[in-house]
Amino acid sequence: MPEGDDFYCSMRQLYANETEGTNYTKEWYRHRWRYETSKNYPDENTTCIMAPHGGGIESGTTELALATAGFTDGFNNHPAASETYDYFIFNGTNPTNQNGKLHVTASNFNDPAAIELVQRSVISLAFHGCTDEQPDESTGIGYKACLIGGRDENFKDVLEIQLTGAGFNAYKTKQESLNGDLRANIINRNKQNAGAQFELTTTFRKSLYGVNNRKDRRTSTNADFWLFVNTIRASIKQHRILLAI
């Protein structure tokens, strides 16, 4: 997350002042939502993945969100399992170092489609980025870490156990600026009123790609990228079983 106050106080204000297709793009996908008397259609909207500050805002989060949701056209690999999840991604597309003004904090992220997708979900997970030096535990530039936040304590436990077991420096954080525990945080507005989020340090995100730029990230994901994604997807599956959904 960029340091300092946001330039825009909401997504509505951002949309009124920036141009879609020039300054930003967004994409989202919602699975079938179907009902018919006496029919038992499966609910396919139980999980939502987000990258609210993708593109050039918190680089590398777009690709992680897409792969975790199971949408990997144009990638150099694919998740180990075939399940797909709902997702919402907002991408800053300004020139390098001009995307920070497009960061709207998660508690003010009032995009209507994003809100609807999260509110229909039971499990929600957002990818964020922070600098190497922002975590209290940081050892300085080069610090690789995945900080786990949000209000879904059970999901956070599963993510921490699975990710540390896979060898990642992943841990639940209580740091106020990074823990994502505000009720207004969009990721906590699901049916449980509790979601989860990652704050991934810059060096950690860079380490997942052979070439770390918008054009080449999808085709240069490495083994650590897919280990990270597949471990998260396994954690989602485990949490779905625990919630019986």
Secondary structure, 3 states (H helix, E strand, C coil): CCCCCCCCCCHHHHHHHCCECCCEEEEEECCCCCCCCCCCCCCCCCEEEEEEEEECCCCCHHHHHHHHHCCCCCCCCCCCCCCCCEEEEEEECCCCCCCHHHCCCHHHCCCHHHHHHHHCCCEEEEEEEECCCCCCCCCCCCCCCEEEEECCHHHHHHHHHHHHHCCCCEEECCCCCCCCCCCCCHHHCCCCCCCEEEEEEHHHHHCCECCCCCCCCCCCECHHHHHHHHHHHHHHHHHHHHHCC
